[in-house]
Amino acid sequence: MKNIKTNVYLKLGVIAFLVLILLIPTSIVRSLIKERENTQLLAISEVSEKWGNGQEITGPFISIPYDKYLKKYSKKDSTSTVVRVREYIHLLPKNLNIKGNISPEKKYRGIYEVVVYDSKVKVSGNFSEIDLSVLDIISDNIHFDKATLNIGISDLKGIEKQVNVNWMNKELNFNSGLSNNDVVSSGINVKLSNFKTTDFNDFSLSISIKGSQYLYFLPFGKTTDVHIKSDWTTPSFTGKYLPDSRTVNEEGFDAKWNVLHLNRNYPQVWKGDGVNTLSSYFGIDLLLPMDNYKKSDRISKYAILFLGLTFLVFFFIEILNKVFIHPVQYILVGLAIIVFYVLLLSFSEHVYFNIAYLMAALLTLASVSLYVYAILKSKKLASIVFGMLLILYLFIFIIIQLEGYALLVGSIGLFTILSSVMYFSRKIDWYNLKQ
């Protein structure tokens, strides 16, 4: 123990070792944050499973079955037979107009919030004349009498009312399921009697649907116009396309998209299942105003900065004031700093994050400062530690508020901290610390 008192370099080695040891409980805290976040996701999944998952609305689109003939060779007797295979032609509308209103609300699973919604989506448009000769299919093999109008809906239990379509001034009722799974795997369909590709076929329908967290669409029209309104104040516009115009204020949001067929990588008509349409989803995520777990995890990454600078201040206090702080006291202060993250995590699950941060920081500042005063019997030194930690907590708080400028502000802050350490240590004679 006498060597630690007199040998500065041994003391620095012990301090560095303590910082590394304290990273173990820090990693445990980060694991706790991840565990609580996974618990939240599980709660969201359970509520969404019962209410209705995030919805993806695809279409409408028309599927027409046709017969495809293939030669099948037999290796046993070297003969071939002709086999008939049923495949589908898929037609997309010329104009597709979607208007929707989302009415969200918060539901709770224990202490966790989940965003769910009711929505009413009105879809209208038309299918214009289409030349199927480009598909190289004999017209006699196409079964126009079995054509179906399909709409993809990712979670069918969210449908609240019977869905009907006004097709060429005739009311038709949708049935559950799709005529095929070439385009999407879940949805509803209705048979179109006497369908002709040479006609101008207009349609309109309304879907009342429940969901949670998000609502997405696919730009299936040659021209697709989407207009969505809601009183939700924290939307995130996501997917392949951003809105052409949007308004977000305290009353909610109003967003409009206009997508052309040239903006996507699939045609207006194709056959089979060789076209990938899922990559062109776009729409709205209904975000909660804050994500406590991600913020807590970001702050926990600065634990080594807190520990290192606090121990460095203690070391300078020892050098400049000829006092001795025991390694056990270093560890207790380090653990108090780590407990800050546990306090922040637990408080943030019940109050606003900024308030939780203030409460956890004040408790930690009071605990460490009073402990330093108790072991050093100096208000001045306790005030120095209090001031240093206060600056650090303010610094980290500013960084997490400035996501876009976090790296810039963080790098300037670290440079300032290093420059301050260099300034205050400039007169220390490291070769004659005993004097």
N, C-alpha and C positions, 0 to 999 in steps of 0.2 A: 504493500500500500504506500510505503514511503517513496518507492520508485515512481509511482503514478503522480505523487505530489511534486516531485523534483524533476522528473523527466517529461518535458513538454511533448516530445515526439511520441513517447509511449502513451501519453494522455490523448493525443490526437488519434493514435491508432485505436485506442479503446473507444473513443467517441464514434469513429467510423464504423467499428464493429457493432456498436449499439444501434446505430442507424440501420445497418443491414439486418440485425436481429429483429428490430421493430417493424421491418417490412413484412414479416410473417403475419403478425396480427392485422396489418393493413390489408394483406391479400385475403385474409379471412373476412374482413369487413366488405371487401369488394365482392366476394362470393355470396355474402349475405344480401347485398344489393341485387345481384343477379337472381338469387332465389326468390326474393320478394317480387321482382319484376316478372318472373315466370309464374308466380302465384297469381299476379294480376292478369296475365295473359290467359291463364286457365279460367279465371272468373269471367273474363270477357267471352271466352269460347263457350262456356256453359250457358251464359245468358243469350248469346247470339244463336246457339243451337236451338234454344227453345223459342225465341222470338222470330228469328230469321237472320241468316248470315248476310254478309255484304252481297249486294245484288249486281249482276252483270247482265244487261239486257242486250240481246243480239237480234238484229233484224228489224222487221220481218224479211224473209227471203222465201222464194218458191223453189221447191224440189220436184222434179219430174222424173219418174223412173223410165229407164230404157233397157232394152235387152242387148247384151254384148256377147258375141259368140267367139269362143276360144277353142283352139285345137289342143287336145290333151293326148300326149304320146304315152304309149305303154312300152316299157323296156322289155317286158317278158316276151311279147309276140311281135314287137316292132310295128304295131298298128296305131292308128290315131282315130280319135272320136271328137266330134264337135260338142262342146259343152256351152249351155246358155247360162250367163251370169247376169244378175240384176244389179245395175248401178244407177246413179242419179245425176241428173243435170241440175245445177243450182243457178238461179237467177236472182240478181239483186235489183232493188228499185232504182228508178231514174232519179226521183226526188224523194227525200226522206226528211220529214219535219218532226221533231220531238220537243214537246213542251212539258215541263214537270215542276211540281211544287213539293218540296221536302219539308215535313214537319217533324223535327227531331225532339227527343227528350232524353233525360238521363235516368238510367236505372242503376240500382246498387246491388252488388253481391258482397255482403259484409261491408268492408270499408272501401271497396273498389267501385269506381264509376264506370259505366258502360254506356256508350252513345247508341241509341236505337232510333228508328224513324218510321213514320208512315209516309207514303208518297203516292201521288196520283200522276201518272205519266200518260199524256195524250200523244199518240203516234198517227201520222197521216202521210200520204204520199201517193205515188203511182208507179206502175210498171209499164214502160213504153214498149213499142214493137221491138222484138229481138230476133235477129237472124241466127238460127241455130245451125245453119250450114257450115259456119266456121268451125264447128266442133267435129266435123267429119263423121256424122251419125246419120244412118238411113232413117228417114222420117217414119217409115212403117214400123221401125223398132221402138219408137218413142210412144209412151202411154200417156197422152195428154189428159185422158179421162181420170187418171190417178194422181194428178198434180196436187200438191199440198202447200198451204201457206204455213210457214214455221216461224216461231219466235223463241229464241233462246233465253231462258231465265235460269240463272244458276242455282237458286234455292226455291223450289216450287211451293214449299210450305208457307212462304211469305205472301202468296196470292190471297187476297181477302175477298174478292168477288169473282163471279163468273166473267170470263173475258169473251166479248163478242166483237166481231169485226163487221163493219159496213163495207161490203165488197160489191162494187158496181151497183150501189143502191139496194143491196140485198143483205139482210142480217144473217150472219153465220156464227155458230157457236164453236169455240175452241174445245179440243179434247186434250187430255193429259198425254204427255209423251211426244216424241218426234217421229217423223216417218223414217228417219235415218240419222246416223251419228257422224256423218261426214264433216259437218261444220261445227256443231256443238253437241254436247252429250246430255243436256238437260233442257227441257222446254215444253212447249205446247204446239199443237198443230190443228189445222182444219182442212178438210178436203175441198178442193175447188172444182166444181162440176162445170163442164163445157169450157174449160180454160183454153184460150188461144193466144199464142205469142204475137199474133198480128194485131191484137186489140190494145187499146189504151185502157189499162186497168187501174182504177184509183181505189184507195182504201182509207179507212180511218178506224181507230180503236182506242180504248182507254183501259189502262191497267192500274188497279189499286194494289199496291204491293208494300209489304213490310220488309225491313232489313236492318242492318246495323253497320256502322262505321263508314261504309262507302257505297256509292252508286256509280256504275260505269256503263259506257255505251260503246258500240262499234259503228264506225262510219260506213254503213253498207250502201248508202245512196250514192249515185253518181254525183249528186250534191246533197250533203248532209248538213242540216241546220238543227242545232240543239240549244234550247233556252231553259235554264234551270233557275228557280228562285227558292229561297229559304230564309228563315229568321235565325239561322245558325251564324254566329259572328266569327268563328274561327275555322273557315274551310281551307282545304289544301287542294289546289287544282293540279291533278296529276295525270299521268299516262303519256301517250304519244303526242298529244296535241294540247296546247294551252288555249284558254279562251281568247277569242278575238277582242272581246270587250268584257269587262267585269267591274263590279262595284261591291266593295266590302265596307260596311260601316256598323254602327251600333244596332241598326235595325235588321241586319242580316246581309245576305249577298244576292247578287243578280249576275249571272254569267251567260255568255252566248258564244257558241262555237260555229264556225262554218268550215267544213272539210270537203275537199273535192276528191274525186276518184283518182286524180293524179297524185294526191298526197299519200296514197297507200300502195302496197306492193302486191295487189291481187286484182283480177279483172272483174267485170260486171257479170260474166257468165263463165262457168267452168263445169267440168264433169269429174266425178270421183271425189276422193278425200285428200288429194295432193296439194291443197292450198292452205297455207297457214294464215289465219285471220286474227288469231288471239293476240298477236303482238301489237295490234292497233287500238287496243282499249284506251279510253280516256274518260275522265269524269271527276268526281269530287270525293275527297276523304273528309269526313267530319271529325276534325281533331279536337281533343280536349285542350283547354287553354294552356295546360302545362303538363310536362312529363317529369315527375319528381325523380324517378329512378335514373333516367338518363343524366339529369343534372347532378344527382348525387354521385353517380359513377364518374362523371367528368371531374368533379371536385376531388374525389378520392385519388385521382391520378397525381394530384399535387401534394400528396402526403409526404413524399421524400423531401420536397422543398420546405414544408413546414418543419419537419424534423431536423433537417440539415441546418437551416438558418437559426432555429431555436437553440440547438446545441452549439452552434458557432457563437451566438451571442453569449451563452453561458461560458464558453471557453474564453472569450475576450474579457468577460467580467472577472474570471479567475486571474487572468494575466495582468489586467490593468488595476485590479483592486486587491491583489494579494490575498484572495480567499480560495477556499477549496470546496468544490462541489463533488460529492461522492457519486460514483457511477450508478448506484441504486437510485439516487435522486434524479439523475438524468433519465433513467428508465421510467420512473413514476411520472415525470413531466411528459415524456414521449407517449406513454399510455393515455394520459389525459388528453393529449392532442388527437390520438386515434379515436378515443371515445367520442370526440366531436362528431365524427362521421356517423357513428351509431345514433347519436342524439338527432342529427340532421335527418337521417333516414326515418326514424320513428316519428319525429314531429311532423315531417312533410306528408305523412300518410293521413294526417288529421287536420292540418291547417295549411294555408297558402305557403308555397315554398319560401318566398322571401321572409315571411314571418318566422318560419321554421329555422331558416339560416340565422336570423338575428338572435333567436332564443338560444340556439346551440352555441353560437359564437360568444355571446355574453356569459353563458355558464362556463365555457372553457376559459375565457379570459379571466373571469373571477377566480376560478379554481387555481390556475397556474400562477397568477399574480399573488394571490394570498399565500400560496405555498412558497414562492420565492421569498416573499417578505418574511415568512416564518423561519426559513432556514438561513437567510442572510442578514436578517434584522436591519434591513435598509429599505426605506421607502423609495429612495432614488433608484436603486437597482430594480426593485419591483416595478417601478414606473417605466423603466427602460424596457423591461420584458413585456409589460402590458402594451406599450406603444408599438413595439416591433410586431407583436402578434396582431394588434388592431390593424396596422397597415397591411399585413399579409392577408387578413380576412377581407378587408376592403378591396384589395387588389384582386383576389380570386373571385369575389362577388361581381366586380366589374367585368372580368373576363367572361364569366358565364352568361352575362347579359348581352355581350357583344359577339354573337356567334360569327358574323362575317368578318369581324376585325379582331377576333380572339388571338390569332397568331401574331398580328402586328403589335397589339397592346401587350401581349404576354412577353414577346421578345424585348420590347422597350423596357418593360418592368424588370425583367431579369437582368438586363444590362445596367439599369439604375441600381439594382440591389448589389450586383457585383462591384460596381464603381464605388458604392457607399462603403462596402467592406474594405476595398483597397484604400479608400481615403482614411477611414478610422484606424486602420492598421499600419499607416505609413510610417509612424514614428517608433514602432516596436522594433527593438534590436533582437532579432530572432537568435543571434549567436550568444547573447548575454542575458537570457531571460531571468537568470537567477538574480541579477542585479536590478 
